[in-house]
Amino acid sequence: DGGITQSPKYLFRKEGQNVTLSCEQNLNHDAMYWYRQDPGQGLRLIYYSQIVNDFQKGDIAEGYSVSREKKESFPLTVTSAQKNPTAFYLCASRSQGAYEQYFGPGTRLTVT
Amino acid sequence: GENVEQHPSTLSVQEGDSAVIKCTYSDSASNYFPWYKQELGKGPQLIIDIRSNVGEKKDQRIAVTLNKTAKHFSLHITETQPEDSAVYFCAATPGGMFSGGYNKLIFGAGTRLAVHP
């Protein structure tokens, strides 16, 4: 069963704690992305990676960090430096040379 | 940078009617324009896309048109059904796909479509 998985679906954390969101894909895609979605807004790019061990900042990278040690995995860490971490986080992937980006089911993070 | 504006923010139609959602973009180098459908609590699903060398593309009840001169593109849904109710997002590629390493998408703010039986 191919696709993109994100875990957990819901995540709750206390303010001041770092938290890592998981994203795994078995589509053999080279490029992977993290987006943030807030109510009433479109998706905004946090980080993206085109190949293993390489990643680039998106439009709202402050307070986030990523790693890309394996082709199939692209975890996102929301650090305590992120001022408004509560949001819906979406991971996507794309095959090299293709245009289409496919999204996972998302993780809803709530920080109190 | 690229800016994508999407209208309307909400759209309510009767089952069987047509629905049209419009987007404008600012970067004339953008060359790929996907549309996504997002149901409540789920990730966006790619429903149709169009490249800048094509003016129109159709897939059953869904069609997309592109006007490069005016820098706008539209999603058309005919014979709407209650299961079409969702939030729809348009997107564009700043700098063009595969140009200078850019392969990200800039999204519009979304349109909440409600189809009433």
Chai-1 contact restraints between the chains, C-beta under 6 A:
chainA,res_idxA,chainB,res_idxB,connection_type,confidence,min_distance_angstrom,max_distance_angstrom,comment,restraint_id
A,Q41,B,A109,contact,1.0,0.0,6.0,A-B,restraint_1
A,G42,B,F89,contact,1.0,0.0,6.0,A-B,restraint_2
A,G42,B,F107,contact,1.0,0.0,6.0,A-B,restraint_3
A,G42,B,G108,contact,1.0,0.0,6.0,A-B,restraint_4
A,G42,B,A109,contact,1.0,0.0,6.0,A-B,restraint_5
A,G42,B,G110,contact,1.0,0.0,6.0,A-B,restraint_6
A,L43,B,F107,contact,1.0,0.0,6.0,A-B,restraint_7
A,L45,B,K104,contact,1.0,0.0,6.0,A-B,restraint_8
A,Y48,B,K104,contact,1.0,0.0,6.0,A-B,restraint_9
A,L90,B,G43,contact,1.0,0.0,6.0,A-B,restraint_10
A,Y99,B,Y32,contact,1.0,0.0,6.0,A-B,restraint_11
A,Y99,B,M97,contact,1.0,0.0,6.0,A-B,restraint_12
A,E100,B,L46,contact,1.0,0.0,6.0,A-B,restraint_13
A,F103,B,G43,contact,1.0,0.0,6.0,A-B,restraint_14
A,F103,B,P44,contact,1.0,0.0,6.0,A-B,restraint_15
A,G104,B,G43,contact,1.0,0.0,6.0,A-B,restraint_16
A,P105,B,K42,contact,1.0,0.0,6.0,A-B,restraint_17
A,P105,B,G43,contact,1.0,0.0,6.0,A-B,restraint_18
A,G106,B,G43,contact,1.0,0.0,6.0,A-B,restraint_19
